[in-house]
Amino acid sequence: MNKDVTLSLNAHEALVLFEFLTRFSDEDQLKIVDQAEARVLWNLQCRLEPVMDSINNPRYGDELAAARDALRDSEV
């Protein structure tokens, strides 16, 4: 599962997602403050689903654990 995935966002989605992620970065808290934020997350999920081969794999849990391990910050 080592392939690139490209997603496309329109300008409105990009702006709302940017604000949502910036707030998370600043406050370390995921909180939906406007329904548009939920919408952009749903839209992203819908765009990811058809390109995610892993979700139908019986070893999905193992692949998810490996992906999390690969992305997690290393201990210092």
Buried (B, 14 or more C-beta within 10 A) or exposed (E): EEEEEEEEBEEEBEEBBEBBEEBEEEEEEEEEEEEBBEBBBEBBEEBEEEEBEBEEEEEEEEBBEEEEEEEEEEEE
